[in-house]
Amino acid sequence: MPDPTSYRDSGVDIDAQDEALREVRRIARGTFTPNVISDIGSFGGLFRGSFEGIERPILVSSTDGVGTKLRVAQAMRIHDTVGYDLVCHCVNDILVQGARPLFFLDYYATGRLRPPVMTDVIRGMARACSENGCALIGGETAEMPGFYADDDYDIAGFIVGVVDEKHVLDGKAVREGDVLIGLPSAGLHTNGYSLARRILVDRLGFDYQTILPEVGGKIGEVLLAPHISYLKPLIPLIEEDAVHALAHITGGGLTDNVPRVLPSSLDARIKLGAWPVLPVFRYLYEKGDVDREEMLRVFNMGIGMVVVLSPDDVHRAMAVLDAHGHRGIVIGEIVPGSGAVALT
């Protein structure tokens, strides 16, 4: 008589999941804030909805992933940075509407669960949550043999934040004559990796261990440069009503993301050359034979966030940014138009 068929025979190891989740619980608990009132492992995460000092709380939510940056992480066997990237990306996405993060949930899917890999990814998420005052309150682990290759994994995140209604950023405060300040990125952040990999690996034949002085070092490490969170320097300015709008420069670049926060009667005139383009972008442009317009739509080109504010608040904003270790660069201004970006 044949042996009974088990779930493990089909490729799903519940014991390995239990092992990994024990460590995940320990890691996640280190991010808990006083408003968390459930533990990891519940069917749902419980969060107390009390917001001291906020008169009319508005919840802001977002969800995202890190795209094919995961391919670089898997090839380099460096897994903690992509979890960090995921949280910071989501934090920035709700920050552009003025919100502070409250809690974060993750989704981790893989072909075969490797507990050390999973815990590295979650450890990166927890580090970013702790830095941003955000609780890693729960998530989902899916082992999907036959759908993903054994060593492949994918991650996604869901974030909820809060903003007082009087501080919501919706673009309505943007005025002609406002100044655009760009905050530098650390690299590609979480966008454009399919094109970067096609150029560097498929076309030029490099691997991620190749040291390329023109891009600043080992290719894989340059591509894994972490996504910066701009929460700490910008929240004080938001709460002082010094910020008229914010644009997180992700997929679509400056040309597609800045218009998302512009009134239909105004343009953002951005001066190319006002900021130093990172070496990796120059290399991709020159060696990849990519059109300038394509570069500007795919990559952030060295600017991770754009701040729109009155000329009267520029000096104060620069001081706050500098105090938090961020360099602000004036990259343009708001002019009459039709809700688009004008590059000069």
N, C-alpha and C positions, 0 to 999 in steps of 0.2 A: 504494500500500500504506500503510495507516495506521501512524502512529508506535507503537512499543511502549508498552504501558501500564506506568506506573511506580507505586511506592508513593506517591510525592509526588502523583500525579494523584488518588489516593484520599483525600488530605488529611494524610498522615503524612510529615513531612520529617525523614529520618534525619540529614541534614547539620546541621539546626538543633539536633537533639538532641545531636549530637557537640559542637557549639559550646558549648551550655549546660553539658554535663557536664564539659568542660574546666575551666570556672570553678568548678563545684560541687566538683570534686576539690580544687582549690586551697583553697576555703573550708573544706571538711570536714577537710582535713589539719591545719588550725590548731586543731582540737578534740581531736586524738589524744592519748591518754594512753599511758604506757609499756606498758600491757598490750595495746594494739592491735598486731597483728602481720600485718595485711594492708592492702592499699591499696584505695581506692575504685575500683570497676570489676571486682573479683573477683565470682565467682558467689555467694559468701557472705563475710561478715565474720568474721575470726578474732580472738578475744580470749582472752588467756592467763588461765586460771582460777586464779590465785594471789591469795590475799587475806591479806596480812600483817596480823597482829594479830587476826584473826578465828578463833575456835576452831572453831565449827561453822557454816560459811556456809550461809545459806538464800538462794536466788535468788528474787526477786520480780519479776513482769512485769506489764505493763499495756499497753493500746492504746486510743487515743481519737482524736477529731477536734476541730474547733472550730466545727462547725455552721454556721449561716447568718450568723455573724459575717463569713464570707467575702464575703457580698453587700455588706456595708458597705465592706470593704477594696477590693473591685473597683470599687465606685462612687466611692470616694475616691482610687483609684489609689495607695493606700499598702499595700504588700505585705509589708514586712519584719516588721511587728508580729504578723501572724497566725502566722508560723512560730515566733516567740518564744513566743506564747501556747501553741501546741501542746506545745512541750517543757516549759514550766512546768506546764501542766496534768498531763502525764504524770508529771513529777517529784513533784508533790504527791500523786498517786494512789498511788505506791509508798511515799512518805514516811509515809503513815498506817499502814503496817505496819512502820515503823522502818527502811526501806531507804534507802541511798545509791544514786544512779544510777551505772551502769557505762557503758552504751552505749545509743544511740538509733538507730533506723532510720526513714526517712520514706517515704511514698508520695505522689506528686504526679501527678494526672491532669488532663488538659485537653483541650479541643476542638482547639486549634491552639497549638503550643508557641511562646511568646514568651520567648526566652532572658532578656531583662532582668527580666521579671516572675518567672520561675522562680528566677533567681539572687537576687533580692531576698527571696523567701520562704525560700530555703535560708540566706541570710545571717542572717536573723532566728533560724532554728533554731540555727545555729552560735553566735551570740551567747549564746543561752540555754544551750546545751550547755557553752560555756566557763565561764559564770558558775556553773554547777552541777557542774563537774568531771566532765562526761559526754562521752564520745566520740561524734561523729556518724560512725558506722562504715559506713553504706551506706544504700541505699534503692532505690526503683523509680520510673521516670518512664514514664507512659503517655499517649500522644497518641491521643485517641479521637474523631475527627471523626464527626459524626452522632449521637453519644451526648451530648457536651457542646457547647454553643455555643462559637464560636471563642474568645471572651475569658473563658469560664468556666474555673475550675479548682477542684479539691478536694484537700484534704490530710488525711493521717492519719499517726499516729506509733505506734511500738512501742518500749517501753523495758524494759530489764532492769537491776535493781539487786541489792544484796546487803545482808543484815543478819545479824549473829551471832544464832544461835537464842535466846540468853539475852535479847536485846533485842527480839524480835518483839513487836509490838503486835497483840493479837487481842481486846481488850476484857475479858479474864478478870481483869485487875487492877483494874477499875473497882469502886469501893466507895461505899456510901451516905455522904453528906457530902462527896464529892469536889467540887471547884470547876470550873466551866466558864470558860475564858478564850477570848474571841473575838479573832481577829486580823483587822483591817480589810482589806477588799478595795479594789481600785482602781476598781472599777466592776462591770459585768456579768460580767467575766472571759470565760467562753466559753459561757454558758448564758442562755437566755431571749430570744435575738435575734429569733426568729420573732414572738413577741408584741410586743416593743419596736418592730420594724419595722412591724407591723400598726397599732400605735397612732400612731406618729410620722409614718409615710409614708402609709399607706393611709387612715387615719381623719382625721388632722389635716392632711395635705397638705404636710408639710414635705419638703425634700430635705436631704441630708446636709451641704450647705454652709451651711444656715441657722444663724445665731448665735442661740442661745436662752439668755439670761442665767439663766433658771430652772433649767437643767440644768448650767450652769457653762461655757458656751462654744459652739463650733460642734458641732452634733449628731454629725456623723461622727467628730470627734476624741474626743468624750466616749465614744461607743460603742466606739471602738478602744482605749480605755485598756487597758494590758497586764495580762495575768494574772500575778499575783505568785507567785513561788516562795517557799515558807516553809522551804526546806531549811536554810539557814545558821543561823537562830536556833533551830531545833528539834532538829537533830541532837545538839548538845551535851547538851541536856536528855534526849533519848532515851537516849544512851549513859551518862548518870548515873542511869538508871532513875527519873527524876523524872516521866515522862509515863506515865499509865495508858492513855490512848487518844487518838486523833486522828480528826477527821472533816473531810474536804475538802468544802466546801459548793459543790457543783456542781448539775446538774439534779436537782430534787427539793427544793432549798433546805434550810433547817434542819430542817423537819419530816420529811423523808424520809432525809436523810443521817446525822444524829446517831444515830438508832436502829440503824443498821448496826453500831455499835460498842458497843452497850449489852447487858448481860446481860438475860435475859428477866424478871428480878425487880426491875429498877430503871428509873426514868424520868429524863430530863433535864428539869428545870424551868428554863425560860428566861424571863427577864424582858424583855419588849418595852419598848423605851425606854431600855435600859441602854447602848445605843451610838447614835451619830449615824447616822441613815439618810441615805445619799447623796442629793443633790438629784435625780439622774436617777430614782431609785426613787420619790421623793415625787411627781415630775411624772407618771410613768407611772401611778401609783395614782390620782392626782386627775383627770387628764385622760383616762385610758383607761377609767375606770369599771370597774376590776378589783376583785374581792372581795379582802379582806385575806388570806383563806386561800389564794387563788390566787397572790397576790403572794409569799407565804411558801414556796410549793411550786415556783414557777418561777424566782425570783431569789434571789441570796444576801443581798440586802437590806443589804449593807455589811459582811458577815462572810465572809471567805474560808476560814478554818480555825478549828475549835474544838478546844481543848486541854483534856483532862480530867486533873486531877492532884489530889494530896492538898492540903488546906489548908496543911500544913506547908511545901509547896514553892512556894507562890504567890509569895512575896517573891523567892526566887531566880529563878524563871521570869521575873518581870517585869523583873528586872535584866538577865538574858541577852537578852531580847527588846529592851529599850531599847538595849543595847550594839550590837545589829545594826540599829538604826534602825526597829524595829517596835514599835508601841504595842499592848500587851495590855489588854483590857477584861474585867473580870469580868461575865459575862452570865447566870450561873445556877449551879445546883448539882444534884447527883445525889440523888434521893429514892426511897423505895420505890415500886414501880409494876409495869408490865408490858412494859417495853422500848420505851417511846414517848417523844415529846416533849410536855411540858405547857407551854403558853404562858400567861404571866400578865401 
